[in-house]
Amino acid sequence: MRKHIFNAGPCKLPEQALENTATAVKELGNAGQSIMEVSHRSKDFQAVIDEAKQLFVDLLNIHENYEVLFLGGGASTQFAMIPFNFLKTKAAYVDTGTWSSKAIKEAKLFGEVEVIASSKDKDFSYYPKFEIPSDVDYVHITSNNTIRGTEIFEDLDSPVPLIADMSSDMMSRPLDVSKYAMIYGGAQKNVGPAGVTFVIIRKDMLDKVADRVIPSMMKYETHIDKESMYNTPPAMNIFVMKEVLKWVKEQGGVKEMDRRAQERADLLYGEIDRNPMFKGTVIDK
Ligand SMILES: Cc1ncc(COP(=O)(O)O)c(C=O)c1O
């Protein structure tokens, strides 16, 4: 029997994605090679990565002025890459728990960080309200705080580039990507296995790069230029992600994922709220 673990951590993957991956581990289509052996320069892998990108575009209605990248290093590498590339003088961060605190720590290595709101006073048990200043290089939010269970459901209007860590709510609801300058996350919560990081980045962000020397692998421009293949991409992980996204699309896309998430939440959190045996950890403030 397959177990369902409710911990914040790598997610359960659709059966169909696992079965198709098992087949591709033996042979990717008619390539005569496993997905783990195939060259990332081959047409067989090109078809895999193209389909994965197209699924992101279709599911989220991503416009042509954005690039979809698949990188290594986890969302945690993005905590440093974002300020490395875009923090010239000052950036605004919303502090909503473990992951945003880590992002803030990295940003401080590159410039001034203004924490425009924090829920630390109540152990990160609510999503704080905030105003976005117009004198910063960008604003960074963590849309879903995996460990704390707080989430912002609104796609905000922002006077400065809005960057969101969506590691644990990507593909869980319809999203207006055009409100964001960049969205990123580790795939392992909602869209695949650990080892691949998705980055959706508006191309005009390349005009905003800070005036500093940035190693090639840490530069968004490198990965955009080489279409996520500057170095050997995590081919197997991208394959699994493609299979998960195919499944999401077949089920009815992000609208259906949203409906199911709401249904699950009503069942689980409804009971936690109703039953005196339990005490919820999130407050509405
Ligand atoms: C919201 C959020 N951001 C960042 C991370 C870190 O991602 P990674 O482990 O891929 O570096 C996680 C979880 O692992 C997360 O839940």
The ligand as an ORCA input file, in Angstrom:
! r2SCAN-3c Opt
* xyz 0 1
  C       8.604     27.753      0.628
  C       9.918     27.039      0.474
  N      10.972     27.714     -0.013
  C      12.166     27.124     -0.156
  C      12.373     25.816      0.181
  C      13.736     25.221     -0.001
  O      13.740     24.490     -1.171
  P      14.976     23.552     -1.555
  O      15.021     22.467     -0.541
  O      14.574     23.070     -2.932
  O      16.208     24.378     -1.581
  C      11.277     25.059      0.683
  C      11.349     23.657      1.061
  O      12.118     22.855      0.989
  C      10.040     25.690      0.827
  O       9.000     25.031      1.307
*
